[in-house]
Amino acid sequence: MAPSKKTDSRNPTTFSQALSASLIAGTSTDLIFYPLDTIKIRLQAKEGFWKNGGFKGVWKGVGSVVVGSGPGAAAFFTTYEYLKRTLPRNIDVLEQAPAANHLVSSMGAEIVSVVIRLPLEIIKSRTQTAAYGADTTLRKSLRMVWRNEGLKGFWRGYGGTLARDIPFTITQFPLYEYFKKVLAHRFPSEKGDGEATAVHSALAGSIGGGVASLVTQPVDVVRTRIMLEAKKSHADPLQSLQSTSLYPRIVDLYKNEGLAALFKGTGPRTGAVMVAGGIYLGLYDAAKMYNFELKR
């Protein structure tokens, strides 16, 4: 193993750099914030916070992070870096408008990463809320989803996830890329090379994440509800509700539970996203700049 060349805007990120950096950043960040994520899920659940476990067992299902966070992050960043680098070569407007390039690239990366990430999020959510009883484990959640819902159950709420995550991503990443450059210009590093440091990236990621979290909070609440609902029989009236698009679900939640229900968990989620966004993107850029690659 040998240190790779430090990357910057003049040395585009390679596939191996994006892969190794995202594996480190994704797994580390999700492990750090797992308990807060559990609390957020329980706050948003229809039955309420305390009935879904309260503060007990907040590390329940953490094994899914070890298995799934790295691959999900790797799918996103390898796709994002590839699109960010190649799209401007073929689409003139994206070369002239960096923000548009970051928006389109992050959207494409999110579509790819959700396919990999969603099954593990569903299993994790069911485990965190003890959906199948107090003895719910990752293995039991996996088995019950397969038995009750089949293969498609692992991608339950895919449309809702994209409806939340794409607006989040296309808000966060253009802001992240923009503020990273602004901060690097306003507060240059000691080297004076004009390049963003990991600290700049962390601050930019925190700003972008905070704004994106507030914008997408109602969608996040509804999407969590979708993932937590066990599939009912065809005779159950909830079946048709589960198959509707996201907008009717938001309207239904507002009518039945009020405006406050659409913003359940805002404090924990926004706070966590700001801190996690800073750590995640700061770690990603730090690992990308100083990652190790195999000697050829």
C-alpha atoms as an extended CHARMM CRD file, in Angstrom:
* protein
*
       296  EXT
         1         1  MET       CA              0.0000000000        0.0000000000        0.0000000000  PROA      1               0.0000000000
         2         2  ALA       CA              1.2510000000        3.4820000000       -0.7950000000  PROA      2               0.0000000000
         3         3  PRO       CA             -0.1950000000        6.9610000000       -0.3570000000  PROA      3               0.0000000000
         4         4  SER       CA             -1.9200000000        8.2520000000       -3.4620000000  PROA      4               0.0000000000
         5         5  LYS       CA             -1.4140000000       11.7280000000       -4.8280000000  PROA      5               0.0000000000
         6         6  LYS       CA             -3.4080000000       14.3390000000       -3.0370000000  PROA      6               0.0000000000
         7         7  THR       CA             -6.4640000000       15.1940000000       -5.0920000000  PROA      7               0.0000000000
         8         8  ASP       CA             -7.7960000000       18.6360000000       -5.8320000000  PROA      8               0.0000000000
         9         9  SER       CA             -9.7410000000       20.3290000000       -8.5910000000  PROA      9               0.0000000000
        10        10  ARG       CA             -6.7430000000       20.0390000000      -10.9010000000  PROA      10              0.0000000000
        11        11  ASN       CA             -6.4600000000       16.2950000000      -10.2580000000  PROA      11              0.0000000000
        12        12  PRO       CA             -9.9610000000       14.7960000000      -10.6950000000  PROA      12              0.0000000000
        13        13  THR       CA            -10.9480000000       12.1280000000       -8.2290000000  PROA      13              0.0000000000
        14        14  THR       CA            -10.2810000000        8.6100000000       -9.4690000000  PROA      14              0.0000000000
        15        15  PHE       CA            -12.6610000000        5.6850000000       -9.0420000000  PROA      15              0.0000000000
        16        16  SER       CA            -10.4600000000        4.0280000000       -6.4130000000  PROA      16              0.0000000000
        17        17  GLN       CA            -10.1070000000        7.2640000000       -4.4430000000  PROA      17              0.0000000000
        18        18  ALA       CA            -13.8780000000        7.8120000000       -4.4120000000  PROA      18              0.0000000000
        19        19  LEU       CA            -14.4610000000        4.1690000000       -3.4990000000  PROA      19              0.0000000000
        20        20  SER       CA            -12.0610000000        4.0040000000       -0.5640000000  PROA      20              0.0000000000
        21        21  ALA       CA            -12.9730000000        7.4640000000        0.7620000000  PROA      21              0.0000000000
        22        22  SER       CA            -16.7170000000        6.8040000000        0.6360000000  PROA      22              0.0000000000
        23        23  LEU       CA            -16.3840000000        3.4410000000        2.3820000000  PROA      23              0.0000000000
        24        24  ILE       CA            -14.5160000000        5.1030000000        5.2400000000  PROA      24              0.0000000000
        25        25  ALA       CA            -16.7990000000        8.1390000000        5.4880000000  PROA      25              0.0000000000
        26        26  GLY       CA            -20.1030000000        6.2910000000        5.0890000000  PROA      26              0.0000000000
        27        27  THR       CA            -19.4720000000        3.5700000000        7.6410000000  PROA      27              0.0000000000
        28        28  SER       CA            -17.8510000000        5.8600000000       10.2170000000  PROA      28              0.0000000000
        29        29  THR       CA            -20.5600000000        8.5220000000       10.0970000000  PROA      29              0.0000000000
        30        30  ASP       CA            -23.4790000000        6.1070000000       10.2890000000  PROA      30              0.0000000000
        31        31  LEU       CA            -21.9550000000        4.2990000000       13.2500000000  PROA      31              0.0000000000
        32        32  ILE       CA            -21.4410000000        7.5590000000       15.1210000000  PROA      32              0.0000000000
        33        33  PHE       CA            -25.0240000000        8.7420000000       14.5980000000  PROA      33              0.0000000000
        34        34  TYR       CA            -26.8780000000        5.4530000000       14.7590000000  PROA      34              0.0000000000
        35        35  PRO       CA            -28.5130000000        6.0450000000       18.2010000000  PROA      35              0.0000000000
        36        36  LEU       CA            -29.8840000000        9.4230000000       17.1100000000  PROA      36              0.0000000000
        37        37  ASP       CA            -31.2310000000        7.8720000000       13.9330000000  PROA      37              0.0000000000
        38        38  THR       CA            -33.0770000000        5.2720000000       16.0320000000  PROA      38              0.0000000000
        39        39  ILE       CA            -34.6630000000        8.0310000000       18.1330000000  PROA      39              0.0000000000
        40        40  LYS       CA            -35.7420000000        9.8990000000       14.9860000000  PROA      40              0.0000000000
        41        41  ILE       CA            -37.3790000000        6.7840000000       13.5190000000  PROA      41              0.0000000000
        42        42  ARG       CA            -39.2800000000        6.1540000000       16.7520000000  PROA      42              0.0000000000
        43        43  LEU       CA            -40.4670000000        9.7600000000       16.9740000000  PROA      43              0.0000000000
        44        44  GLN       CA            -41.9230000000        9.5340000000       13.4650000000  PROA      44              0.0000000000
        45        45  ALA       CA            -43.6100000000        6.1490000000       13.9110000000  PROA      45              0.0000000000
        46        46  LYS       CA            -47.4210000000        6.2630000000       13.9660000000  PROA      46              0.0000000000
        47        47  GLU       CA            -47.7040000000        4.4790000000       17.3390000000  PROA      47              0.0000000000
        48        48  GLY       CA            -45.4900000000        7.0650000000       18.9890000000  PROA      48              0.0000000000
        49        49  PHE       CA            -42.0360000000        7.2600000000       20.5190000000  PROA      49              0.0000000000
        50        50  TRP       CA            -42.5360000000        5.3230000000       23.7460000000  PROA      50              0.0000000000
        51        51  LYS       CA            -44.5310000000        2.4640000000       22.2490000000  PROA      51              0.0000000000
        52        52  ASN       CA            -41.7090000000        1.8940000000       19.7730000000  PROA      52              0.0000000000
        53        53  GLY       CA            -39.0830000000        1.5020000000       22.4810000000  PROA      53              0.0000000000
        54        54  GLY       CA            -38.3180000000        5.0210000000       23.7010000000  PROA      54              0.0000000000
        55        55  PHE       CA            -34.6600000000        5.2910000000       24.6230000000  PROA      55              0.0000000000
        56        56  LYS       CA            -34.1830000000        1.5600000000       25.0840000000  PROA      56              0.0000000000
        57        57  GLY       CA            -32.0480000000       -0.4330000000       22.6930000000  PROA      57              0.0000000000
        58        58  VAL       CA            -31.0160000000        2.5270000000       20.5420000000  PROA      58              0.0000000000
        59        59  TRP       CA            -28.1750000000        0.4240000000       19.0660000000  PROA      59              0.0000000000
        60        60  LYS       CA            -30.6000000000       -2.2730000000       17.9410000000  PROA      60              0.0000000000
        61        61  GLY       CA            -29.9570000000       -3.1980000000       14.2960000000  PROA      61              0.0000000000
        62        62  VAL       CA            -26.5490000000       -1.5390000000       14.1650000000  PROA      62              0.0000000000
        63        63  GLY       CA            -25.2000000000       -4.5170000000       12.2390000000  PROA      63              0.0000000000
        64        64  SER       CA            -27.0040000000       -3.1870000000        9.1560000000  PROA      64              0.0000000000
        65        65  VAL       CA            -24.7010000000       -0.1500000000        9.2320000000  PROA      65              0.0000000000
        66        66  VAL       CA            -21.5830000000       -2.2880000000        9.0380000000  PROA      66              0.0000000000
        67        67  VAL       CA            -23.0560000000       -4.2450000000        6.1310000000  PROA      67              0.0000000000
        68        68  GLY       CA            -24.8180000000       -1.5240000000        4.2070000000  PROA      68              0.0000000000
        69        69  SER       CA            -23.4150000000        1.9540000000        4.8320000000  PROA      69              0.0000000000
        70        70  GLY       CA            -20.1740000000        1.4370000000        2.9620000000  PROA      70              0.0000000000
        71        71  PRO       CA            -21.6910000000       -0.0010000000       -0.2320000000  PROA      71              0.0000000000
        72        72  GLY       CA            -24.4340000000        2.6310000000       -0.3000000000  PROA      72              0.0000000000
        73        73  ALA       CA            -21.9520000000        5.4850000000        0.0950000000  PROA      73              0.0000000000
        74        74  ALA       CA            -19.5850000000        3.9140000000       -2.4290000000  PROA      74              0.0000000000
        75        75  ALA       CA            -22.3700000000        3.6000000000       -5.0090000000  PROA      75              0.0000000000
        76        76  PHE       CA            -23.2460000000        7.2590000000       -4.5290000000  PROA      76              0.0000000000
        77        77  PHE       CA            -19.7840000000        8.8130000000       -4.6290000000  PROA      77              0.0000000000
        78        78  THR       CA            -18.2840000000        6.7080000000       -7.4040000000  PROA      78              0.0000000000
        79        79  THR       CA            -21.3140000000        7.5870000000       -9.5560000000  PROA      79              0.0000000000
        80        80  TYR       CA            -21.2660000000       11.2310000000       -8.4760000000  PROA      80              0.0000000000
        81        81  GLU       CA            -17.5690000000       11.7460000000       -9.2060000000  PROA      81              0.0000000000
        82        82  TYR       CA            -17.8930000000        9.9880000000      -12.5610000000  PROA      82              0.0000000000
        83        83  LEU       CA            -20.9000000000       12.0320000000      -13.6710000000  PROA      83              0.0000000000
        84        84  LYS       CA            -19.4420000000       15.2820000000      -12.3440000000  PROA      84              0.0000000000
        85        85  ARG       CA            -16.3110000000       14.6650000000      -14.3930000000  PROA      85              0.0000000000
        86        86  THR       CA            -17.8290000000       13.3550000000      -17.6310000000  PROA      86              0.0000000000
        87        87  LEU       CA            -21.1780000000       15.1340000000      -18.0920000000  PROA      87              0.0000000000
        88        88  PRO       CA            -19.6760000000       18.5990000000      -18.8160000000  PROA      88              0.0000000000
        89        89  ARG       CA            -17.6510000000       17.0750000000      -21.6520000000  PROA      89              0.0000000000
        90        90  ASN       CA            -20.8470000000       16.1150000000      -23.4510000000  PROA      90              0.0000000000
        91        91  ILE       CA            -23.3260000000       18.7700000000      -22.3120000000  PROA      91              0.0000000000
        92        92  ASP       CA            -22.1400000000       22.3490000000      -22.8250000000  PROA      92              0.0000000000
        93        93  VAL       CA            -24.5750000000       23.9380000000      -20.3990000000  PROA      93              0.0000000000
        94        94  LEU       CA            -23.2400000000       21.7930000000      -17.5530000000  PROA      94              0.0000000000
        95        95  GLU       CA            -19.7050000000       22.8830000000      -18.3230000000  PROA      95              0.0000000000
        96        96  GLN       CA            -20.7500000000       26.5250000000      -18.1390000000  PROA      96              0.0000000000
        97        97  ALA       CA            -22.9240000000       26.0820000000      -15.0240000000  PROA      97              0.0000000000
        98        98  PRO       CA            -21.1420000000       24.1020000000      -12.2840000000  PROA      98              0.0000000000
        99        99  ALA       CA            -24.1760000000       24.2220000000       -9.9700000000  PROA      99              0.0000000000
       100       100  ALA       CA            -26.3270000000       22.5350000000      -12.6320000000  PROA      100             0.0000000000
       101       101  ASN       CA            -23.6350000000       19.9030000000      -13.1040000000  PROA      101             0.0000000000
       102       102  HSD       CA            -23.5490000000       19.1750000000       -9.3720000000  PROA      102             0.0000000000
       103       103  LEU       CA            -27.3530000000       18.9920000000       -9.2770000000  PROA      103             0.0000000000
       104       104  VAL       CA            -27.6490000000       16.5450000000      -12.1900000000  PROA      104             0.0000000000
       105       105  SER       CA            -24.6950000000       14.4490000000      -11.0350000000  PROA      105             0.0000000000
       106       106  SER       CA            -26.0000000000       14.1270000000       -7.4930000000  PROA      106             0.0000000000
       107       107  MET       CA            -29.4560000000       13.1820000000       -8.7770000000  PROA      107             0.0000000000
       108       108  GLY       CA            -28.0360000000       10.3790000000      -10.9000000000  PROA      108             0.0000000000
       109       109  ALA       CA            -25.8790000000        9.1680000000       -8.0200000000  PROA      109             0.0000000000
       110       110  GLU       CA            -28.8600000000        9.1010000000       -5.6590000000  PROA      110             0.0000000000
       111       111  ILE       CA            -30.9530000000        6.9810000000       -8.0280000000  PROA      111             0.0000000000
       112       112  VAL       CA            -28.1570000000        4.4030000000       -8.1790000000  PROA      112             0.0000000000
       113       113  SER       CA            -27.3510000000        4.3780000000       -4.4650000000  PROA      113             0.0000000000
       114       114  VAL       CA            -30.9580000000        4.0090000000       -3.2520000000  PROA      114             0.0000000000
       115       115  VAL       CA            -31.2710000000        0.6880000000       -5.0910000000  PROA      115             0.0000000000
       116       116  ILE       CA            -28.4640000000       -0.6740000000       -2.9030000000  PROA      116             0.0000000000
       117       117  ARG       CA            -29.2570000000        1.2130000000        0.2950000000  PROA      117             0.0000000000
       118       118  LEU       CA            -33.0280000000        0.8350000000        0.6420000000  PROA      118             0.0000000000
       119       119  PRO       CA            -33.2840000000       -2.8890000000        1.5360000000  PROA      119             0.0000000000
       120       120  LEU       CA            -30.9330000000       -2.4010000000        4.4560000000  PROA      120             0.0000000000
       121       121  GLU       CA            -32.7660000000        0.7340000000        5.5810000000  PROA      121             0.0000000000
       122       122  ILE       CA            -36.0430000000       -1.1890000000        5.6600000000  PROA      122             0.0000000000
       123       123  ILE       CA            -34.5710000000       -4.0190000000        7.7110000000  PROA      123             0.0000000000
       124       124  LYS       CA            -32.9020000000       -1.5260000000       10.0380000000  PROA      124             0.0000000000
       125       125  SER       CA            -36.1180000000        0.4610000000       10.5570000000  PROA      125             0.0000000000
       126       126  ARG       CA            -38.1470000000       -2.6490000000       11.3420000000  PROA      126             0.0000000000
       127       127  THR       CA            -35.4950000000       -3.7330000000       13.8510000000  PROA      127             0.0000000000
       128       128  GLN       CA            -35.1930000000       -0.3070000000       15.4900000000  PROA      128             0.0000000000
       129       129  THR       CA            -38.9320000000       -0.1510000000       16.1670000000  PROA      129             0.0000000000
       130       130  ALA       CA            -39.3310000000       -3.8240000000       17.1710000000  PROA      130             0.0000000000
       131       131  ALA       CA            -41.8760000000       -4.2310000000       14.3660000000  PROA      131             0.0000000000
       132       132  TYR       CA            -42.0390000000       -7.9950000000       14.8840000000  PROA      132             0.0000000000
       133       133  GLY       CA            -42.0140000000       -8.0780000000       18.6620000000  PROA      133             0.0000000000
       134       134  ALA       CA            -39.5870000000       -7.2700000000       21.4580000000  PROA      134             0.0000000000
       135       135  ASP       CA            -37.1990000000       -9.9740000000       20.2400000000  PROA      135             0.0000000000
       136       136  THR       CA            -36.8820000000       -8.4440000000       16.7640000000  PROA      136             0.0000000000
       137       137  THR       CA            -33.3770000000       -8.8650000000       15.3630000000  PROA      137             0.0000000000
       138       138  LEU       CA            -31.8490000000       -8.0940000000       11.9750000000  PROA      138             0.0000000000
       139       139  ARG       CA            -32.1720000000      -11.7370000000       10.9870000000  PROA      139             0.0000000000
       140       140  LYS       CA            -35.8070000000      -11.8970000000       12.0900000000  PROA      140             0.0000000000
       141       141  SER       CA            -36.6440000000       -8.6700000000       10.2410000000  PROA      141             0.0000000000
       142       142  LEU       CA            -35.0170000000      -10.0230000000        7.0950000000  PROA      142             0.0000000000
       143       143  ARG       CA            -36.9350000000      -13.2930000000        7.3660000000  PROA      143             0.0000000000
       144       144  MET       CA            -40.2830000000      -11.6200000000        8.0710000000  PROA      144             0.0000000000
       145       145  VAL       CA            -40.0000000000       -9.1390000000        5.2000000000  PROA      145             0.0000000000
       146       146  TRP       CA            -39.1970000000      -12.0060000000        2.8240000000  PROA      146             0.0000000000
       147       147  ARG       CA            -42.0280000000      -14.1830000000        4.1350000000  PROA      147             0.0000000000
       148       148  ASN       CA            -44.7220000000      -11.4950000000        4.2850000000  PROA      148             0.0000000000
       149       149  GLU       CA            -43.8320000000       -9.2860000000        1.3370000000  PROA      149             0.0000000000
       150       150  GLY       CA            -41.4740000000      -11.2160000000       -0.8970000000  PROA      150             0.0000000000
       151       151  LEU       CA            -38.5890000000       -9.7050000000       -2.8480000000  PROA      151             0.0000000000
       152       152  LYS       CA            -40.4350000000       -6.4660000000       -3.5980000000  PROA      152             0.0000000000
       153       153  GLY       CA            -40.7980000000       -5.8660000000        0.1340000000  PROA      153             0.0000000000
       154       154  PHE       CA            -37.1200000000       -4.9490000000        0.3270000000  PROA      154             0.0000000000
       155       155  TRP       CA            -37.7540000000       -2.0070000000       -1.9830000000  PROA      155             0.0000000000
       156       156  ARG       CA            -40.9600000000       -0.9110000000       -0.2900000000  PROA      156             0.0000000000
       157       157  GLY       CA            -41.2730000000        2.8690000000       -0.4770000000  PROA      157             0.0000000000
       158       158  TYR       CA            -38.6410000000        3.2110000000       -3.2400000000  PROA      158             0.0000000000
       159       159  GLY       CA            -40.5800000000        6.0570000000       -4.8540000000  PROA      159             0.0000000000
       160       160  GLY       CA            -41.0270000000        7.7610000000       -1.5030000000  PROA      160             0.0000000000
       161       161  THR       CA            -37.3440000000        7.3830000000       -0.7360000000  PROA      161             0.0000000000
       162       162  LEU       CA            -36.3790000000        8.9820000000       -4.0420000000  PROA      162             0.0000000000
       163       163  ALA       CA            -38.9790000000       11.7080000000       -3.4890000000  PROA      163             0.0000000000
       164       164  ARG       CA            -37.2300000000       12.5800000000       -0.2280000000  PROA      164             0.0000000000
       165       165  ASP       CA            -33.6120000000       11.8600000000       -1.0740000000  PROA      165             0.0000000000
       166       166  ILE       CA            -33.4080000000       13.4680000000       -4.5150000000  PROA      166             0.0000000000
       167       167  PRO       CA            -34.6540000000       16.8810000000       -3.2720000000  PROA      167             0.0000000000
       168       168  PHE       CA            -32.3160000000       16.4940000000       -0.3080000000  PROA      168             0.0000000000
       169       169  THR       CA            -29.3220000000       15.6130000000       -2.4540000000  PROA      169             0.0000000000
       170       170  ILE       CA            -29.8710000000       18.2320000000       -5.1540000000  PROA      170             0.0000000000
       171       171  THR       CA            -30.1420000000       20.8330000000       -2.3880000000  PROA      171             0.0000000000
       172       172  GLN       CA            -27.1920000000       19.6650000000       -0.3360000000  PROA      172             0.0000000000
       173       173  PHE       CA            -24.5480000000       19.0020000000       -2.9630000000  PROA      173             0.0000000000
       174       174  PRO       CA            -24.7120000000       22.2200000000       -5.0160000000  PROA      174             0.0000000000
       175       175  LEU       CA            -24.6120000000       24.1220000000       -1.7060000000  PROA      175             0.0000000000
       176       176  TYR       CA            -21.7690000000       21.9340000000       -0.4510000000  PROA      176             0.0000000000
       177       177  GLU       CA            -19.7010000000       22.4780000000       -3.6020000000  PROA      177             0.0000000000
       178       178  TYR       CA            -20.4680000000       26.2100000000       -3.6010000000  PROA      178             0.0000000000
       179       179  PHE       CA            -19.6870000000       26.9040000000        0.0540000000  PROA      179             0.0000000000
       180       180  LYS       CA            -16.5900000000       24.7440000000       -0.1140000000  PROA      180             0.0000000000
       181       181  LYS       CA            -15.1680000000       27.1180000000       -2.7220000000  PROA      181             0.0000000000
       182       182  VAL       CA            -16.3790000000       30.2270000000       -0.8800000000  PROA      182             0.0000000000
       183       183  LEU       CA            -14.8260000000       29.0980000000        2.4000000000  PROA      183             0.0000000000
       184       184  ALA       CA            -11.5690000000       28.1330000000        0.6950000000  PROA      184             0.0000000000
       185       185  HSD       CA            -11.4130000000       31.6270000000       -0.8130000000  PROA      185             0.0000000000
       186       186  ARG       CA            -12.4040000000       33.5010000000        2.3390000000  PROA      186             0.0000000000
       187       187  PHE       CA            -10.3110000000       31.4010000000        4.7080000000  PROA      187             0.0000000000
       188       188  PRO       CA             -7.3990000000       30.0330000000        2.6600000000  PROA      188             0.0000000000
       189       189  SER       CA             -5.2060000000       27.2820000000        4.0090000000  PROA      189             0.0000000000
       190       190  GLU       CA             -1.6350000000       27.9040000000        5.1030000000  PROA      190             0.0000000000
       191       191  LYS       CA             -0.4500000000       26.5660000000        1.7470000000  PROA      191             0.0000000000
       192       192  GLY       CA             -2.3680000000       29.3260000000       -0.0060000000  PROA      192             0.0000000000
       193       193  ASP       CA             -3.1900000000       27.1140000000       -2.9830000000  PROA      193             0.0000000000
       194       194  GLY       CA             -6.8640000000       28.0990000000       -3.0310000000  PROA      194             0.0000000000
       195       195  GLU       CA             -7.9860000000       24.5010000000       -2.5480000000  PROA      195             0.0000000000
       196       196  ALA       CA            -10.5750000000       23.4850000000        0.0230000000  PROA      196             0.0000000000
       197       197  THR       CA             -9.3720000000       21.6020000000        3.0710000000  PROA      197             0.0000000000
       198       198  ALA       CA            -11.2580000000       18.9200000000        4.9910000000  PROA      198             0.0000000000
       199       199  VAL       CA            -12.3870000000       21.6310000000        7.4330000000  PROA      199             0.0000000000
       200       200  HSD       CA            -13.8330000000       23.6960000000        4.5920000000  PROA      200             0.0000000000
       201       201  SER       CA            -15.6190000000       20.6050000000        3.3160000000  PROA      201             0.0000000000
       202       202  ALA       CA            -17.0020000000       19.8110000000        6.7560000000  PROA      202             0.0000000000
       203       203  LEU       CA            -18.4350000000       23.3080000000        7.2320000000  PROA      203             0.0000000000
       204       204  ALA       CA            -19.8810000000       23.3520000000        3.7120000000  PROA      204             0.0000000000
       205       205  GLY       CA            -21.4050000000       19.9200000000        4.1960000000  PROA      205             0.0000000000
       206       206  SER       CA            -23.0140000000       21.0350000000        7.4500000000  PROA      206             0.0000000000
       207       207  ILE       CA            -24.6010000000       24.1130000000        5.8450000000  PROA      207             0.0000000000
       208       208  GLY       CA            -25.8830000000       22.1860000000        2.8490000000  PROA      208             0.0000000000
       209       209  GLY       CA            -27.1890000000       19.3510000000        4.9900000000  PROA      209             0.0000000000
       210       210  GLY       CA            -29.0430000000       21.6510000000        7.3820000000  PROA      210             0.0000000000
       211       211  VAL       CA            -30.8880000000       23.4660000000        4.5850000000  PROA      211             0.0000000000
       212       212  ALA       CA            -31.6980000000       20.2200000000        2.7910000000  PROA      212             0.0000000000
       213       213  SER       CA            -33.0150000000       18.6230000000        5.9790000000  PROA      213             0.0000000000
       214       214  LEU       CA            -35.5170000000       21.4070000000        6.6260000000  PROA      214             0.0000000000
       215       215  VAL       CA            -36.7400000000       21.3730000000        3.0270000000  PROA      215             0.0000000000
       216       216  THR       CA            -37.4040000000       17.6290000000        3.0250000000  PROA      216             0.0000000000
       217       217  GLN       CA            -38.6860000000       17.0050000000        6.5640000000  PROA      217             0.0000000000
       218       218  PRO       CA            -42.3620000000       16.3520000000        5.6590000000  PROA      218             0.0000000000
       219       219  VAL       CA            -41.3500000000       13.8800000000        2.9720000000  PROA      219             0.0000000000
       220       220  ASP       CA            -39.0250000000       12.1350000000        5.4180000000  PROA      220             0.0000000000
       221       221  VAL       CA            -41.8510000000       11.6270000000        7.9190000000  PROA      221             0.0000000000
       222       222  VAL       CA            -44.1740000000       10.1020000000        5.3120000000  PROA      222             0.0000000000
       223       223  ARG       CA            -41.4340000000        7.9380000000        3.8340000000  PROA      223             0.0000000000
       224       224  THR       CA            -40.6290000000        6.5770000000        7.3070000000  PROA      224             0.0000000000
       225       225  ARG       CA            -44.2830000000        5.6890000000        7.8000000000  PROA      225             0.0000000000
       226       226  ILE       CA            -44.3140000000        3.8250000000        4.4720000000  PROA      226             0.0000000000
       227       227  MET       CA            -41.2790000000        1.7560000000        5.3620000000  PROA      227             0.0000000000
       228       228  LEU       CA            -42.6510000000        0.8500000000        8.7740000000  PROA      228             0.0000000000
       229       229  GLU       CA            -46.0160000000       -0.3850000000        7.5530000000  PROA      229             0.0000000000
       230       230  ALA       CA            -46.2450000000       -4.1300000000        7.3140000000  PROA      230             0.0000000000
       231       231  LYS       CA            -48.0800000000       -5.3210000000        4.2610000000  PROA      231             0.0000000000
       232       232  LYS       CA            -51.7740000000       -5.9810000000        4.9290000000  PROA      232             0.0000000000
       233       233  SER       CA            -54.1230000000       -8.4250000000        3.2380000000  PROA      233             0.0000000000
       234       234  HSD       CA            -55.9700000000       -7.3570000000        0.1030000000  PROA      234             0.0000000000
       235       235  ALA       CA            -59.1480000000       -7.0410000000        2.1840000000  PROA      235             0.0000000000
       236       236  ASP       CA            -57.5740000000       -4.3660000000        4.3480000000  PROA      236             0.0000000000
       237       237  PRO       CA            -58.5310000000       -0.7860000000        3.3140000000  PROA      237             0.0000000000
       238       238  LEU       CA            -54.9920000000        0.3610000000        4.0310000000  PROA      238             0.0000000000
       239       239  GLN       CA            -53.7540000000       -1.5840000000        1.0130000000  PROA      239             0.0000000000
       240       240  SER       CA            -54.9450000000        1.0650000000       -1.4450000000  PROA      240             0.0000000000
       241       241  LEU       CA            -53.5000000000        3.8110000000        0.7510000000  PROA      241             0.0000000000
       242       242  GLN       CA            -50.1010000000        2.1170000000        0.7440000000  PROA      242             0.0000000000
       243       243  SER       CA            -50.0320000000        2.0530000000       -3.0510000000  PROA      243             0.0000000000
       244       244  THR       CA            -50.7910000000        5.7660000000       -3.5150000000  PROA      244             0.0000000000
       245       245  SER       CA            -48.1700000000        8.3400000000       -4.4350000000  PROA      245             0.0000000000
       246       246  LEU       CA            -46.3560000000       10.4120000000       -1.8630000000  PROA      246             0.0000000000
       247       247  TYR       CA            -48.4410000000       13.5820000000       -2.1830000000  PROA      247             0.0000000000
       248       248  PRO       CA            -51.7490000000       11.9770000000       -1.1210000000  PROA      248             0.0000000000
       249       249  ARG       CA            -49.9610000000       10.4650000000        1.8500000000  PROA      249             0.0000000000
       250       250  ILE       CA            -48.7270000000       13.8990000000        2.9400000000  PROA      250             0.0000000000
       251       251  VAL       CA            -52.2220000000       15.3490000000        2.5850000000  PROA      251             0.0000000000
       252       252  ASP       CA            -53.7180000000       12.4150000000        4.4890000000  PROA      252             0.0000000000
       253       253  LEU       CA            -51.2280000000       12.7890000000        7.3330000000  PROA      253             0.0000000000
       254       254  TYR       CA            -51.8970000000       16.5260000000        7.5380000000  PROA      254             0.0000000000
       255       255  LYS       CA            -55.6810000000       16.0360000000        7.6550000000  PROA      255             0.0000000000
       256       256  ASN       CA            -55.6030000000       13.2850000000       10.2720000000  PROA      256             0.0000000000
       257       257  GLU       CA            -52.7430000000       14.3650000000       12.5260000000  PROA      257             0.0000000000
       258       258  GLY       CA            -52.1750000000       18.0380000000       11.7890000000  PROA      258             0.0000000000
       259       259  LEU       CA            -49.2720000000       20.1150000000       10.5460000000  PROA      259             0.0000000000
       260       260  ALA       CA            -47.0880000000       19.2020000000       13.5060000000  PROA      260             0.0000000000
       261       261  ALA       CA            -47.0810000000       15.5620000000       12.3980000000  PROA      261             0.0000000000
       262       262  LEU       CA            -45.3040000000       16.5240000000        9.1610000000  PROA      262             0.0000000000
       263       263  PHE       CA            -42.4240000000       17.9250000000       11.1930000000  PROA      263             0.0000000000
       264       264  LYS       CA            -42.0560000000       15.2070000000       13.8090000000  PROA      264             0.0000000000
       265       265  GLY       CA            -38.4040000000       14.5930000000       14.5740000000  PROA      265             0.0000000000
       266       266  THR       CA            -37.2680000000       17.8630000000       12.9390000000  PROA      266             0.0000000000
       267       267  GLY       CA            -34.9380000000       18.7780000000       15.7980000000  PROA      267             0.0000000000
       268       268  PRO       CA            -33.0950000000       15.4540000000       16.0300000000  PROA      268             0.0000000000
       269       269  ARG       CA            -32.9890000000       15.0220000000       12.2610000000  PROA      269             0.0000000000
       270       270  THR       CA            -31.7970000000       18.5400000000       11.3620000000  PROA      270             0.0000000000
       271       271  GLY       CA            -29.2530000000       18.5950000000       14.1630000000  PROA      271             0.0000000000
       272       272  ALA       CA            -28.0030000000       15.1540000000       13.2440000000  PROA      272             0.0000000000
       273       273  VAL       CA            -27.8850000000       15.9560000000        9.5290000000  PROA      273             0.0000000000
       274       274  MET       CA            -25.8860000000       19.1410000000       10.0760000000  PROA      274             0.0000000000
       275       275  VAL       CA            -23.3280000000       17.4360000000       12.2690000000  PROA      275             0.0000000000
       276       276  ALA       CA            -23.3380000000       14.2230000000       10.2630000000  PROA      276             0.0000000000
       277       277  GLY       CA            -23.1130000000       16.1190000000        6.9690000000  PROA      277             0.0000000000
       278       278  GLY       CA            -20.0670000000       17.9520000000        8.2500000000  PROA      278             0.0000000000
       279       279  ILE       CA            -18.3680000000       14.8050000000        9.5040000000  PROA      279             0.0000000000
       280       280  TYR       CA            -19.3860000000       12.7400000000        6.4710000000  PROA      280             0.0000000000
       281       281  LEU       CA            -18.1970000000       15.1360000000        3.7770000000  PROA      281             0.0000000000
       282       282  GLY       CA            -15.2210000000       16.2760000000        5.8360000000  PROA      282             0.0000000000
       283       283  LEU       CA            -14.1270000000       12.6530000000        6.2710000000  PROA      283             0.0000000000
       284       284  TYR       CA            -14.8180000000       11.9240000000        2.6190000000  PROA      284             0.0000000000
       285       285  ASP       CA            -12.6310000000       14.7560000000        1.3590000000  PROA      285             0.0000000000
       286       286  ALA       CA             -9.9350000000       14.0410000000        3.9340000000  PROA      286             0.0000000000
       287       287  ALA       CA             -9.8390000000       10.3670000000        2.9880000000  PROA      287             0.0000000000
       288       288  LYS       CA             -9.9810000000       11.2470000000       -0.7050000000  PROA      288             0.0000000000
       289       289  MET       CA             -7.0550000000       13.6210000000       -0.3870000000  PROA      289             0.0000000000
       290       290  TYR       CA             -4.8750000000       11.2350000000        1.5960000000  PROA      290             0.0000000000
       291       291  ASN       CA             -6.2170000000        7.8040000000        0.7010000000  PROA      291             0.0000000000
       292       292  PHE       CA             -4.0670000000        4.7450000000        0.1000000000  PROA      292             0.0000000000
       293       293  GLU       CA             -4.0390000000        2.7540000000       -3.1160000000  PROA      293             0.0000000000
       294       294  LEU       CA             -2.4920000000       -0.5630000000       -4.0160000000  PROA      294             0.0000000000
       295       295  LYS       CA              0.8480000000       -0.3700000000       -5.7730000000  PROA      295             0.0000000000
       296       296  ARG       CA              0.7550000000       -1.5900000000       -9.3320000000  PROA      296             0.0000000000
